[in-house]
């Protein structure tokens, strides 16, 4: 069943970014514009351009209650003698030196990011016009010190054209739902610009006024079906050209493993969506839609929950001491790490911290991970709980207060805990503390099937007191 009314409520209550936050975003962006105009930043400003999900009206509410991202381009005239890095560095300097924004600012490769804790992050990127010839637009890569061609307005026009072929904005709504699946399940990696482009190519001019996009669940089923057909015909990573700049391949944002994982999960979710629409009773349909979206869909309805059933099965496996069983890994791959009970984090072989706690111990410590085929190869950011193959490895990185480096007066130790039959049989079910591999980063090879954990502990140097530690980062090896 389509349950069109339930989808409307689900979008309004759970998926869509609420209007109050959008209104506050507008106010903050206008304040940032005034700040840049009134600053000593040298480039002459042409205009400001909204970019990304905000401009495309596909922005969604953060599933973890944290910050959502909004992109703002500041279009400026070229300055003779200025390098690409200089545009970004000088923009960052005016924010870092200000009383209003200094403690909220981080300078990245392409942009300056202002973080309003637990609300939003605004990325401000210079866009240089007419540098070498009339009509060119270029973003600035600070790390490589290179100018890179960009066509943000044309891309937004392309997206709006695609949405215009659907009825009642069903295309945009389906795009938000697919982003929600990505964020709530954390089963695959796909940056928003790549995902949006893949979705955009699934609708054509002849779809206008057709039943395939007549409502939100129909649009979702059509897009996922067409996307799955396209992916299954391409076992190897294909090119995904930027429709506004064909020389740019968005597929470069994936590695081969991430593409294969995305391809597998689109196929799985496509089947689940078909099952939900084909269900003959409301209760059965809600149960199947919750398998896709979680318990927030049609919340309040008293029906059996697929994820709850998976959680019960997982708990039973663990109670039997069967953390190594294939079915545990399969359940986590299907439903995510949320089905793991809280006590999974403390298996019998895990070692407790050996440092005395300080007067205050922070939990505002975050671990991220990047997957690479080789330790010195190109790395790609992954999600906690994302399914990975038993090859290559991960670089783990730790931050405090969401984006700050670990203070120099502290050092880091990593607790790496393995589960799984092979790891335990080989006595490699570690649960002890390891030193960083490089700086504060830790490299771990991916070898053994199971659900594994990496945690960061921060210790003050002058008295060896524990001052902070992270939640586990879950590594799921197929």
Helices and strands as residue ranges (DSSP letters): H 4-10, I 11-15, H 19-37, E 45-51, H 52-56, E 68-77, H 84-96, G 102-104, E 105-107, E 112-116, E 120-129, E 137-141, E 146-149, H 152-164, H 170-185, H 192-200, G 205-207, G 211-213, H 216-232, E 241-242, E 245-249, G 250-253, H 256-278, H 282-293, H 306-319, H 326-335, G 337-339, G 342-345, E 357-362, E 365-372, E 379-382, E 387-388, E 393-400, E 410-417, H 421-425, E 433-435, E 442-445, E 450-460, E 465-469, E 473-477
